[in-house]
Amino acid sequence: MRGVWRDYARQHGVIVIDRADYAALSGELAFVGYGIRAPELGVDDYAKAPSVKGRIAVVRRFTP
């Protein structure tokens, strides 16, 4: 993780893992689809998901 993403992760307590990264995690999962929140388009993947607070958010890669 470089630059902007690393800074964002530090500020928001987020861990970004893709297929090139490996980490051991444990905790309750919350699947949030593509993780899109765009009210102007009528899309909010988080509204359909359980709360992500204190959970590991599982997000699909790429685009819908």
C-alpha positions in Angstrom: 0.0 0.0 0.0 1.4 3.3 -1.0 0.9 7.0 -0.6 -2.7 8.1 -0.3 -4.2 4.7 0.6 -1.7 4.1 3.3 -2.5 7.5 4.9 -6.2 6.9 4.6 -5.9 3.5 6.2 -4.0 5.0 9.1 -6.5 7.7 9.7 -9.6 5.4 9.5 -8.3 2.2 11.0 -8.6 0.3 7.7 -6.6 -2.6 6.4 -6.6 -3.0 2.6 -5.8 -6.5 1.4 -5.7 -7.6 -2.2 -4.5 -10.8 -3.8 -0.9 -9.6 -3.6 -1.1 -9.1 0.2 -1.4 -11.7 2.9 -2.5 -11.2 6.4 -4.0 -13.3 9.2 -7.3 -11.8 10.3 -10.1 -13.0 12.5 -13.5 -11.5 13.3 -17.0 -11.3 12.1 -17.5 -10.6 8.4 -19.9 -8.1 6.7 -20.3 -8.6 2.9 -20.9 -5.2 1.3 -21.0 -6.2 -2.4 -19.0 -3.7 -4.4 -19.0 -1.2 -1.4 -20.7 1.5 -3.5 -22.6 4.3 -1.8 -24.0 6.6 -4.6 -27.4 8.0 -3.5 -27.6 10.1 -6.7 -27.7 6.8 -8.6 -30.0 5.0 -6.1 -27.2 2.6 -5.0 -26.1 1.9 -1.5 -24.5 -1.5 -0.9 -24.0 -0.6 2.8 -27.8 -0.2 3.3 -28.3 -3.9 2.3 -25.5 -5.1 4.5 -25.2 -5.6 8.3 -23.3 -2.8 10.1 -19.6 -3.0 9.3 -18.6 -1.3 12.6 -16.2 -3.7 14.4 -16.4 -6.2 11.5 -14.3 -7.1 8.6 -15.9 -5.6 5.4 -15.6 -8.0 2.5 -15.8 -6.1 -0.8 -16.0 -7.5 -4.3 -13.3 -6.4 -6.7 -13.6 -4.6 -10.0 -16.9 -3.1 -11.2 -20.5 -4.3 -11.2 
